[in-house]
């Protein structure tokens, strides 16, 4: 079965300053936007939510954001760094 949608949860930067600076943040750079572009080109709906305060991650806050997205048996979940830990929990 082919996935109908993908949800990519980014990792956590070391601090707020790094996370907020467009030059140094990583959650919207590197492989995540490339992967999203590749999946969208194959007509696979792909979401990359911005998790709240990722430099100081809190499970409950991440969960609230995560629950805004439709996740079912046709969803592939991809995590990076603390995004993996969140998804496993």
Secondary structure, 3 states (H helix, E strand, C coil): CCCCEEEEECCCCCCHHHHHCCCCCCCCCCHHHHHHHHHHHCCCEEECCCCCCHHHCCHHHHHHHHCCCCCCCCEEEEECCHHHHHHHC
